[in-house]
Amino acid sequence: MMIEIKELTKKYRISRNNIVDAVNNLSFEIESGEVVTIIGPSGSGKSTLLNVLGGLDRDYDGEVRVDEKEIREYNSVFYRRNIVGTIFQQFYLIPALSVAENIGLPSYFADRSAKKAMQDKVNYLLDRVNLTDRKNHKPKELSGGQAQRVAIARALLAEPKILLADEPTGNLDSKTGKEIMGLLLEINREMKTTLLIVTHDTELIVGAKRRIFLKDGKLDKSRNK
């Protein structure tokens, strides 16, 4: 099992006397290579769940195991660089860097021998996301769909076991959004990467065989059948 979540609870203190359960006693499992969409309205716990799985928030109750190991047992930097890759709704590309440089950014601190291998991988990913002819362009010269393809390639550089996509089509028109979803599903089939797509748009998740619905920080039992 790639992801095992048992009784995950995350509380936020809004004020001295106001504590909110962002996620409350959440439990489910995801197999290696599975494509799963996490669906729910604003405030349902999607972002909190993504922060935990992405290794950005370790202050929670319950157990979250990834590849048979509790997330908090991993070195946090190693986990975020090698175990999980995250694609955000905002592309977070560095304006001064080229497309190729943005994709290769995670390898900046690698030693010289590793950088050569990483550069070969950058070239492969440029080809895979159909951006070889844009490798020297800056982000401002790209369309929204092209910028998201750069972000996808960057997230794949370290060949993560899990790819988290946070509203990956939220800033795109419907046609481009469907193209990006198609690319993510192709990557899942080719690289066997476990893919979690967090969204509120049910029209763009037809390729996912499994859907997990959240409501008020819990599994929505009326829709998870």
PAGU-351551 format. One line per field, with one value per residue (C-alpha): y, z, x. Coordinates in pm, whole numbers, plus 50000, padded with zeros to 5 digits. Layout:
Y (Y,...);
Z (Z,...);
X (X,...);
END
This chain:
Y (50000,50336,50558,50453,50716,50614,50848,51161,51468,51822,52108,52482,52730,53032,53211,53126,52961,52860,52541,52410,52052,52095,51716,51490,51118,51060,50708,50558,50377,50425,50157,50212,50346,50431,50746,50905,51234,51408,51610,51855,52214,52488,52403,52029,51955,51908,52161,52034,51677,51787,51976,51665,51429,51684,51687,52054,51994,51736,51862,51623,51337,50991,50803,50878,50611,50652,50356,50167,50446,50717,51054,51204,50937,51068,51346,51630,51756,51406,51336,51648,51604,51231,51075,51328,51585,51861,52055,52369,52572,52865,52762,52915,52949,53180,53465,53516,53150,52973,52680,52431,52606,52605,52231,52160,52383,52091,51968,52301,52166,51832,51748,51781,51417,51415,51737,51575,51300,51559,51762,51452,51405,51769,51718,51402,51579,51874,51629,51444,51758,51884,52192,52125,52421,52643,52534,52876,53081,53269,53207,53536,53404,53097,53032,52908,52551,52564,52706,52423,52171,52322,52281,51916,51843,52009,51794,51480,51555,51339,51061,51080,50784,51014,51311,51553,51784,52071,52212,52169,52309,52587,52870,52721,52726,52402,52285,52338,52188,51866,51853,51886,51614,51391,51449,51363,51037,50950,51008,50780,50502,50538,50606,50418,50724,50725,51026,51227,51506,51754,51940,52069,52028,51689,51744,51703,51376,51123,50938,50862,50522,50620,50929,51025,51285,51506,51718,51915,51741,51390,51133,51220,50891,50982,50991,50747,50416);
Z (50000,49897,50129,50454,50652,50989,51202,51073,51269,51230,51448,51406,51689,51548,51881,52250,52267,51904,51773,51428,51308,50955,50920,51164,51208,50839,50726,50382,50175,49827,49633,49444,49093,49164,49030,49294,49297,49625,49581,49811,49854,50017,50384,50333,50436,50092,50142,50491,50364,50080,50318,50533,50239,50087,50403,50473,50799,51053,51345,51332,51524,51382,51143,50785,50627,50285,50129,50462,50666,50879,50714,51029,51026,50695,50675,50566,50288,50150,50159,49966,49711,49645,49770,49670,49396,49408,49129,49244,49095,49089,48876,49100,48819,48870,48616,48566,48480,48152,48114,48134,48439,48616,48556,48675,48981,49231,49119,49195,49503,49347,49295,48953,48851,48949,48760,48427,48484,48590,48274,48064,48263,48207,47833,47852,48048,47807,47530,47740,47808,47451,47542,47381,47149,47452,47668,47657,47695,48014,48198,48076,47720,47790,47781,48096,47970,47883,48228,48395,48182,48313,48669,48599,48455,48754,48995,48807,48802,49105,48988,49297,49401,49456,49251,49421,49191,49371,49144,48847,48599,48818,48624,48278,48025,47987,47669,47813,48142,47969,47791,48124,48280,47984,48031,48402,48324,48057,48309,48556,48298,48177,48504,48742,48968,49228,49135,49369,49212,49448,49283,49310,48936,48868,48491,48465,48655,48420,48395,48764,48857,49221,49386,49753,49860,50163,50359,50678,50726,50701,50438,50285,50355,50130,49827,49919,49845);
X (50000,50149,49940,49773,49584,49443,49230,49403,49295,49424,49302,49357,49319,49138,49127,49165,48824,48775,48936,48842,48880,49013,49035,48855,48926,48997,49097,49156,49421,49565,49749,50073,50011,49648,49480,49256,49070,48996,48679,48505,48391,48595,48651,48616,48976,49133,49414,49494,49513,49741,49970,50008,50070,50309,50519,50445,50253,50368,50163,49867,49711,49668,49894,49995,50215,50373,50551,50518,50678,50517,50574,50724,50996,51133,51385,51156,51385,51441,51067,50971,51249,51232,50909,50645,50615,50354,50184,50007,49724,49967,50264,50534,50787,51083,51051,51425,51490,51428,51190,51479,51624,51289,51250,51604,51581,51547,51891,52062,52239,52337,52705,52866,52828,52460,52393,52487,52232,51977,52034,51967,51646,51546,51583,51374,51101,51103,51031,50772,50567,50620,50821,51161,51112,51042,51336,51506,51189,51105,50775,50626,50657,50443,50071,49898,49896,50266,50349,50159,50350,50673,50545,50454,50798,50966,50763,50872,51246,51327,51093,50870,50659,50359,50242,50003,49810,49635,49362,49601,49349,49209,49374,49320,49039,48841,49017,49366,49253,49149,49485,49670,49454,49528,49900,49880,49700,49957,50236,50059,50036,50393,50577,50343,50343,50066,49853,49628,49428,49263,48977,48623,48560,48403,48403,48780,48824,48672,49005,49023,48888,48844,48702,48714,48460,48526,48282,48352,48688,48544,48461,48126,47948,47657,47888,48168,48000);
END
